[in-house]
Amino acid sequence: RDEETGEYVGPSRSEQRRAALDVLELGGQLVALSAAQLARLPVPEDLLPHIREAQRITAHIAHKRQLAFLAKQMRKLDAGVLDAIRDAMRKDGEAARRETALLHRAEALREALLGDDGDAALTGLLAAHPGADRQKLRQLVRNVREERAKNKPPRAFRELFRELRDLLAQDAAAPGEDAGDGFDDDGDDGHA
């Protein structure tokens, strides 16, 4: 209570309850995710065993009790951590935008590799990503061209995309490095 006015300064009981129910709902959403989806979220390590336990329990009341316990553990976390998890889960959040941008860069890079000037695109990609496997990328590009010529299903086309996406994701995850797409805006190849 405020000493001068007598009004309550902190959140009301209703606000506290709404916040607790929001955390409970977030916990339920986390429990509904697969292990691979959870791995992509910024969930603290000490919360994962509680999430796995709630996923394991199938009895209704026991599951509800475990969800409540998970929400209790989540309420102990910093609000910034919960906001980061919510943002990563939101389709229009910053994490989703970064993921979408990464997929678009991988698609553009794949199309450039399969285009008329594919060798120059591959050279630019290898200059930007020295750890890339040149032989594997060349083989995948050859396989895609053969698939297209023979009207086969696009297995190598998808595999090339996965390889490029993983390569760009590694680069984006590396701290302090530019997450480029292998193309320089100024036209030079990056060498001094």
Backbone as JSON, one array per atom type, in Angstrom:
{
  "sequence": "RDEETGEYVGPSRSEQRRAALDVLELGGQLVALSAAQLARLPVPEDLLPHIREAQRITAHIAHKRQLAFLAKQMRKLDAGVLDAIRDAMRKDGEAARRETALLHRAEALREALLGDDGDAALTGLLAAHPGADRQKLRQLVRNVREERAKNKPPRAFRELFRELRDLLAQDAAAPGEDAGDGFDDDGDDGHA",
  "N": [[0.83, -1.2, 0.0], [0.37, 2.23, -0.7], [1.67, 4.68, 1.36], [0.79, 7.35, 1.58], [-1.56, 7.73, -0.04], [-3.05, 5.43, 0.35], [-3.67, 3.6, -1.58], [-3.23, 0.55, -3.42], [-0.04, -0.42, -4.54], [1.27, -2.46, -5.95], [0.62, -5.16, -8.32], [-2.81, -6.13, -8.77], [-4.77, -8.78, -7.24], [-6.23, -10.01, -9.22], [-4.76, -9.36, -11.52], [-2.38, -10.7, -10.91], [-3.34, -13.31, -10.94], [-4.16, -13.56, -13.63], [-1.65, -13.32, -14.86], [-0.42, -15.63, -13.83], [-2.04, -17.58, -14.97], [-1.45, -17.14, -17.65], [1.21, -17.98, -17.72], [0.79, -20.65, -17.08], [-0.64, -21.46, -19.34], [1.36, -21.08, -21.28], [3.17, -23.01, -20.39], [1.64, -25.31, -20.94], [1.62, -25.16, -23.72], [4.34, -25.55, -24.23], [4.65, -28.17, -23.34], [3.19, -29.5, -25.26], [4.84, -29.5, -27.45], [7.27, -31.09, -29.64], [10.41, -32.83, -29.04], [12.36, -31.88, -30.8], [11.29, -29.41, -31.58], [11.3, -28.12, -29.13], [14.03, -27.93, -28.72], [14.76, -25.86, -30.38], [13.88, -23.65, -29.1], [14.49, -21.03, -26.67], [14.64, -22.37, -24.06], [15.32, -22.71, -20.64], [17.77, -24.98, -19.27], [17.18, -26.21, -16.81], [14.44, -26.38, -16.82], [13.69, -28.24, -18.69], [13.61, -31.04, -17.75], [11.23, -30.99, -16.25], [9.35, -30.39, -18.19], [9.58, -32.64, -19.85], [8.73, -34.58, -18.05], [6.05, -33.83, -17.68], [5.15, -34.34, -20.24], [5.38, -37.07, -20.29], [3.52, -38.03, -18.44], [0.27, -39.25, -18.5], [-2.19, -39.58, -17.24], [-5.1, -37.79, -16.4], [-5.56, -35.99, -14.1], [-3.09, -36.16, -12.8], [-1.45, -35.22, -14.84], [-2.4, -32.6, -15.04], [-1.66, -31.65, -12.53], [1.13, -31.83, -12.74], [1.54, -29.98, -14.78], [0.8, -27.67, -13.43], [2.85, -27.6, -11.55], [5.02, -27.25, -13.27], [4.37, -24.7, -14.26], [4.68, -23.27, -11.92], [7.45, -23.48, -11.54], [8.24, -22.09, -13.8], [7.3, -19.52, -13.24], [9.19, -18.66, -11.48], [11.23, -17.9, -13.05], [12.96, -15.26, -14.83], [11.15, -12.53, -16.22], [11.96, -11.76, -18.74], [13.02, -14.08, -19.87], [10.75, -15.67, -20.2], [9.36, -14.04, -21.99], [11.09, -14.22, -24.17], [10.78, -16.9, -24.85], [8.08, -16.93, -25.55], [8.17, -15.19, -27.74], [9.75, -16.65, -29.5], [8.05, -18.74, -30.01], [5.92, -17.54, -31.25], [4.43, -16.98, -34.39], [4.75, -14.61, -35.75], [6.87, -13.5, -34.5], [10.19, -12.24, -33.64], [12.12, -14.28, -33.8], [10.87, -16.05, -35.55], [10.79, -14.49, -37.81], [13.53, -14.24, -38.36], [14.12, -16.92, -38.91], [12.52, -17.34, -41.17], [13.72, -15.52, -42.93], [16.2, -16.73, -43.16], [15.48, -19.1, -44.48], [14.57, -18.03, -46.88], [16.95, -16.92, -47.87], [18.38, -19.28, -48.24], [16.84, -20.5, -50.24], [17.14, -18.63, -52.34], [19.87, -18.82, -52.73], [20.09, -21.47, -53.53], [18.69, -21.38, -55.96], [20.4, -19.67, -57.34], [22.69, -21.25, -57.49], [21.76, -23.23, -59.16], [21.25, -21.86, -61.43], [22.21, -20.2, -64.55], [24.7, -19.07, -64.04], [25.97, -20.69, -62.12], [28.48, -21.61, -61.25], [29.89, -19.3, -60.51], [28.27, -18.48, -58.42], [28.66, -20.58, -56.65], [31.38, -20.28, -56.13], [31.33, -17.78, -54.82], [29.79, -18.52, -52.6], [31.47, -20.39, -51.36], [33.59, -18.74, -50.74], [32.42, -17.1, -48.84], [31.73, -18.95, -46.95], [34.0, -20.76, -45.78], [34.15, -23.28, -44.6], [32.45, -24.94, -45.93], [31.46, -27.87, -47.74], [32.82, -28.38, -50.64], [32.86, -30.4, -52.62], [30.6, -31.96, -52.03], [28.54, -30.1, -52.38], [28.82, -29.49, -55.12], [28.24, -32.03, -56.19], [25.57, -32.35, -55.36], [24.35, -30.27, -56.83], [24.83, -31.22, -59.43], [23.3, -33.59, -59.28], [20.72, -32.55, -58.96], [20.33, -31.28, -61.4], [20.38, -33.51, -63.09], [18.11, -34.85, -62.13], [16.09, -33.06, -62.88], [16.35, -33.18, -65.65], [15.56, -35.78, -66.16], [13.0, -35.81, -65.23], [12.5, -36.66, -62.58], [11.48, -37.26, -59.11], [12.0, -34.53, -56.77], [14.32, -35.13, -54.97], [17.14, -34.67, -54.57], [17.07, -31.94, -54.95], [15.71, -31.04, -52.7], [17.5, -31.97, -50.8], [19.76, -30.44, -51.35], [18.76, -27.95, -50.63], [18.41, -28.36, -47.84], [21.07, -28.72, -47.08], [22.18, -26.2, -47.7], [20.6, -24.57, -46.05], [21.36, -25.52, -43.5], [24.05, -24.81, -43.57], [23.91, -21.99, -43.72], [22.57, -21.54, -41.33], [24.44, -22.37, -39.43], [26.33, -20.4, -39.81], [24.84, -18.16, -39.08], [24.47, -18.71, -36.42], [26.98, -18.51, -35.37], [28.73, -16.41, -33.25], [29.34, -12.94, -33.68], [29.98, -13.01, -36.37], [29.33, -12.22, -39.79], [26.23, -12.91, -41.17], [26.08, -13.71, -44.01], [24.92, -14.26, -47.42], [26.6, -15.27, -49.24], [26.95, -13.62, -51.35], [28.44, -10.69, -52.44], [27.77, -7.26, -52.11], [29.25, -5.28, -53.36], [30.5, -6.43, -55.48], [33.11, -7.48, -55.52], [35.24, -10.28, -54.64], [35.76, -10.47, -51.94], [38.39, -10.59, -51.25], [41.48, -9.01, -50.38]],
  "CA": [[0.0, 0.0, 0.0], [1.02, 3.54, -0.67], [1.46, 5.28, 2.68], [0.09, 8.63, 1.52], [-2.9, 7.67, -0.61], [-3.75, 4.23, 0.79], [-3.93, 2.73, -2.72], [-2.29, -0.53, -3.6], [0.96, -0.07, -5.54], [1.59, -3.64, -6.74], [-0.48, -5.68, -9.15], [-3.96, -6.65, -8.03], [-4.86, -10.25, -7.24], [-6.71, -10.42, -10.55], [-3.62, -9.29, -12.44], [-1.47, -11.8, -10.57], [-3.97, -14.55, -11.4], [-4.06, -13.58, -15.09], [-0.25, -13.6, -15.2], [-0.17, -17.04, -13.51], [-2.73, -18.39, -15.99], [-0.67, -17.0, -18.89], [2.37, -18.86, -17.6], [0.27, -22.02, -17.15], [-0.93, -21.72, -20.75], [2.65, -21.22, -21.95], [3.67, -24.34, -20.02], [0.88, -26.29, -21.72], [2.1, -25.11, -25.11], [5.67, -26.17, -24.26], [4.47, -29.62, -23.18], [2.64, -30.03, -26.51], [5.87, -29.49, -28.49], [8.17, -32.24, -29.73], [11.76, -32.56, -28.53], [13.07, -31.06, -31.8], [10.77, -28.05, -31.49], [11.79, -27.56, -27.86], [15.46, -27.64, -28.85], [14.92, -24.59, -31.08], [13.43, -22.56, -28.24], [15.44, -20.67, -25.61], [14.13, -22.89, -22.79], [16.42, -23.02, -19.73], [18.03, -26.41, -19.09], [16.54, -26.75, -15.6], [13.01, -26.54, -17.06], [13.46, -29.37, -19.6], [13.12, -32.26, -17.09], [9.83, -30.81, -15.84], [8.55, -30.47, -19.42], [9.57, -34.05, -20.25], [7.9, -35.31, -17.09], [4.66, -33.53, -18.0], [4.84, -35.04, -21.5], [5.33, -38.5, -20.01], [2.34, -38.34, -17.64], [-0.94, -39.23, -19.33], [-3.39, -39.52, -16.4], [-5.59, -36.41, -16.5], [-5.32, -35.17, -12.91], [-1.64, -36.12, -12.58], [-0.91, -34.33, -15.87], [-2.77, -31.24, -14.65], [-0.83, -31.31, -11.38], [2.5, -31.62, -13.23], [1.52, -28.71, -15.5], [0.8, -26.61, -12.42], [4.2, -27.54, -11.0], [5.85, -26.64, -14.31], [4.07, -23.26, -14.27], [5.29, -22.7, -10.72], [8.87, -23.35, -11.82], [8.4, -21.05, -14.82], [7.08, -18.21, -12.63], [10.42, -18.29, -10.79], [12.16, -17.38, -14.05], [12.9, -13.85, -15.17], [10.11, -12.24, -17.22], [12.6, -11.69, -20.06], [13.16, -15.44, -20.39], [9.42, -16.08, -20.66], [9.07, -13.27, -23.19], [11.9, -14.78, -25.26], [10.14, -18.16, -25.25], [6.83, -16.56, -26.26], [8.53, -14.62, -29.04], [10.23, -17.73, -30.36], [6.91, -19.59, -30.37], [4.99, -16.77, -32.06], [4.71, -17.05, -35.82], [5.15, -13.3, -36.23], [7.92, -13.01, -33.62], [11.51, -11.95, -34.22], [12.78, -15.55, -34.13], [10.22, -16.59, -36.74], [11.24, -13.67, -38.95], [14.91, -14.64, -38.69], [14.06, -18.25, -39.53], [11.97, -17.16, -42.52], [14.75, -14.87, -43.74], [17.22, -17.74, -43.43], [14.94, -19.99, -45.5], [14.55, -17.29, -48.16], [18.33, -16.84, -48.34], [18.76, -20.61, -48.73], [16.16, -20.7, -51.52], [17.79, -17.78, -53.35], [21.19, -19.38, -52.99], [19.88, -22.7, -54.31], [18.34, -20.98, -57.33], [21.61, -19.12, -57.96], [23.58, -22.38, -57.8], [21.2, -24.01, -60.26], [21.09, -20.97, -62.58], [23.23, -20.21, -65.61], [25.99, -18.68, -63.49], [26.07, -21.47, -60.9], [29.87, -21.71, -60.79], [30.22, -18.05, -59.81], [27.53, -18.5, -57.16], [29.34, -21.54, -55.78], [32.63, -19.63, -55.7], [30.96, -16.78, -53.82], [29.35, -19.23, -51.41], [32.63, -20.98, -50.71], [34.38, -17.64, -50.18], [31.73, -16.63, -47.64], [31.66, -20.07, -46.0], [35.16, -21.61, -46.09], [33.98, -24.63, -44.08], [31.48, -25.69, -46.73], [31.99, -29.03, -48.46], [32.73, -28.05, -52.07], [32.55, -31.59, -53.41], [29.22, -32.36, -51.78], [27.66, -29.12, -53.02], [28.87, -29.71, -56.58], [27.54, -33.28, -56.47], [24.14, -32.1, -55.21], [23.92, -29.47, -57.97], [24.78, -32.15, -60.57], [22.15, -34.49, -59.09], [19.48, -31.8, -59.2], [20.2, -31.09, -62.86], [20.0, -34.81, -63.66], [16.71, -35.1, -61.76], [15.23, -32.23, -63.72], [16.42, -33.68, -67.03], [14.85, -37.07, -66.24], [11.69, -35.64, -64.6], [12.42, -37.48, -61.36], [11.08, -36.49, -57.92], [13.07, -33.6, -56.4], [15.02, -35.54, -53.75], [18.41, -33.94, -54.46], [16.68, -30.54, -54.86], [15.43, -30.82, -51.27], [18.73, -32.21, -50.04], [20.59, -29.25, -51.56], [18.18, -26.9, -49.79], [18.74, -28.66, -46.44], [22.5, -28.47, -46.9], [22.38, -24.75, -47.7], [19.97, -24.04, -44.84], [22.22, -25.85, -42.37], [25.27, -24.01, -43.7], [23.57, -20.62, -43.34], [22.2, -21.53, -39.9], [25.7, -22.42, -38.67], [26.93, -19.08, -39.92], [24.02, -17.22, -38.29], [24.63, -19.05, -35.0], [28.33, -18.14, -34.94], [28.68, -15.04, -32.74], [30.29, -11.96, -34.2], [30.27, -13.16, -37.79], [28.28, -11.73, -40.66], [25.42, -14.01, -41.71], [25.87, -13.38, -45.41], [24.38, -15.32, -48.26], [27.59, -15.67, -50.22], [27.01, -12.65, -52.42], [28.9, -9.4, -52.0], [27.04, -6.2, -52.79], [30.14, -4.44, -54.15], [30.96, -7.15, -56.66], [34.39, -8.18, -55.41], [35.1, -11.61, -54.01], [36.07, -10.38, -50.53], [39.85, -10.69, -51.02], [42.13, -7.69, -50.45]],
  "C": [[0.87, 1.25, 0.0], [0.66, 4.21, 0.65], [0.61, 6.54, 2.62], [-1.35, 8.5, 1.05], [-3.71, 6.47, -0.12], [-4.08, 3.27, -0.34], [-2.86, 1.65, -2.81], [-1.35, -0.19, -4.76], [1.21, -1.24, -6.48], [0.41, -4.1, -7.58], [-1.6, -6.25, -8.27], [-3.95, -8.18, -8.07], [-5.34, -10.76, -8.59], [-5.58, -10.4, -11.57], [-2.63, -10.41, -12.18], [-2.03, -13.12, -11.08], [-3.89, -14.66, -12.92], [-2.63, -13.92, -15.54], [0.08, -15.07, -14.94], [-0.84, -17.95, -14.54], [-2.03, -18.3, -17.34], [0.54, -17.93, -18.87], [1.94, -20.32, -17.68], [-0.04, -22.4, -18.6], [0.35, -21.91, -21.56], [3.27, -22.58, -21.65], [2.95, -25.43, -20.79], [1.32, -26.33, -23.17], [3.48, -25.77, -25.22], [5.56, -27.68, -24.17], [3.97, -30.25, -24.48], [3.68, -30.12, -27.62], [6.69, -30.78, -28.48], [9.55, -31.85, -29.21], [12.54, -31.68, -29.5], [12.6, -29.62, -31.75], [11.25, -27.37, -30.21], [13.26, -27.15, -27.97], [15.7, -26.3, -29.54], [14.53, -23.39, -30.23], [14.45, -22.26, -27.15], [14.93, -21.08, -24.22], [15.32, -23.21, -21.88], [16.54, -24.52, -19.46], [17.3, -26.98, -17.88], [15.04, -26.92, -15.76], [12.71, -27.78, -17.9], [13.02, -30.65, -18.89], [11.65, -32.16, -16.67], [8.9, -30.92, -17.06], [8.46, -31.93, -19.87], [8.69, -34.89, -19.33], [6.42, -35.06, -17.38], [4.23, -34.2, -19.3], [4.65, -36.53, -21.25], [4.04, -38.89, -19.31], [1.09, -38.21, -18.51], [-2.22, -39.18, -18.51], [-3.81, -38.06, -16.24], [-5.2, -35.55, -15.29], [-3.82, -35.06, -12.64], [-0.97, -35.19, -13.59], [-1.19, -32.87, -15.51], [-1.91, -30.76, -13.48], [0.61, -31.02, -11.82], [2.59, -30.32, -14.01], [1.55, -27.54, -14.52], [2.18, -26.47, -11.79], [5.17, -26.9, -11.99], [5.63, -25.13, -14.35], [4.69, -22.58, -13.05], [6.79, -22.49, -10.93], [9.13, -22.23, -12.84], [8.2, -19.66, -14.23], [8.31, -17.74, -11.86], [11.44, -17.67, -11.75], [11.96, -15.88, -14.25], [11.84, -13.64, -16.26], [10.7, -12.18, -18.62], [12.76, -13.06, -20.7], [11.82, -15.92, -20.94], [9.01, -15.33, -21.92], [9.84, -13.79, -24.4], [11.29, -16.08, -25.77], [8.87, -17.86, -26.03], [7.15, -16.03, -27.65], [8.98, -15.7, -30.01], [9.08, -18.62, -30.82], [5.94, -18.87, -31.3], [5.39, -16.83, -33.53], [5.17, -15.7, -36.37], [6.24, -12.68, -35.35], [9.24, -12.82, -34.35], [12.21, -13.24, -34.63], [12.19, -16.16, -35.4], [10.64, -15.79, -37.98], [12.67, -14.03, -39.36], [14.93, -15.99, -39.39], [13.54, -18.15, -40.96], [13.0, -16.51, -43.43], [15.84, -15.86, -44.1], [16.74, -18.7, -44.53], [14.91, -19.31, -46.87], [15.96, -17.17, -48.74], [18.78, -18.19, -48.9], [18.11, -20.9, -50.08], [16.83, -19.89, -52.63], [19.15, -18.33, -53.72], [21.09, -20.65, -53.83], [19.57, -22.36, -55.76], [19.55, -20.41, -58.06], [22.57, -20.24, -58.35], [23.08, -23.18, -59.0], [21.02, -23.17, -61.53], [22.23, -21.1, -63.57], [24.62, -19.92, -65.07], [26.22, -19.38, -62.15], [27.48, -21.57, -60.36], [30.3, -20.46, -60.02], [29.51, -17.99, -58.46], [28.19, -19.44, -56.16], [30.66, -20.96, -55.27], [32.37, -18.59, -54.62], [30.52, -17.42, -52.51], [30.54, -19.79, -50.64], [33.55, -19.91, -50.13], [33.76, -17.14, -48.88], [31.7, -17.69, -46.55], [32.8, -21.04, -46.28], [35.01, -23.04, -45.6], [33.03, -25.5, -44.88], [32.17, -26.8, -47.51], [31.76, -28.81, -49.96], [32.27, -29.25, -52.9], [31.09, -32.0, -53.25], [28.25, -31.4, -52.46], [27.64, -29.29, -54.53], [28.09, -30.96, -56.97], [26.03, -33.08, -56.38], [23.59, -31.28, -56.38], [23.81, -30.35, -59.21], [23.56, -33.06, -60.49], [20.83, -33.79, -59.36], [19.27, -31.61, -60.7], [19.81, -32.39, -63.56], [18.55, -35.14, -63.35], [15.77, -34.32, -62.66], [15.21, -32.74, -65.15], [15.6, -34.96, -67.2], [13.45, -37.01, -65.62], [11.48, -36.56, -63.39], [11.91, -36.63, -60.2], [12.27, -35.68, -57.4], [13.79, -33.94, -55.08], [16.3, -34.74, -53.55], [18.15, -32.43, -54.34], [16.43, -30.18, -53.4], [16.69, -31.0, -50.43], [19.69, -31.03, -50.17], [20.07, -28.1, -50.69], [18.54, -27.12, -48.32], [20.2, -28.36, -46.15], [22.79, -26.97, -46.82], [21.79, -24.12, -46.45], [20.84, -24.3, -43.62], [23.5, -25.01, -42.39], [25.02, -22.56, -43.27], [23.21, -20.51, -41.86], [23.45, -21.6, -39.02], [26.36, -21.06, -38.67], [26.17, -18.06, -39.09], [24.2, -17.47, -36.8], [26.01, -18.65, -34.48], [28.33, -16.69, -34.49], [29.74, -14.16, -33.39], [30.62, -12.09, -35.67], [29.08, -12.66, -38.59], [27.55, -12.92, -41.26], [25.09, -13.69, -43.16], [25.33, -14.54, -46.19], [25.36, -15.74, -49.35], [27.73, -14.7, -51.36], [27.47, -11.33, -51.83], [28.15, -8.33, -52.79], [27.95, -5.38, -53.71], [30.78, -5.16, -55.32], [32.29, -7.81, -56.54], [34.21, -9.46, -54.63], [35.53, -11.61, -52.56], [37.56, -10.47, -50.23], [40.47, -9.31, -51.2], [43.22, -7.68, -51.49]]
}
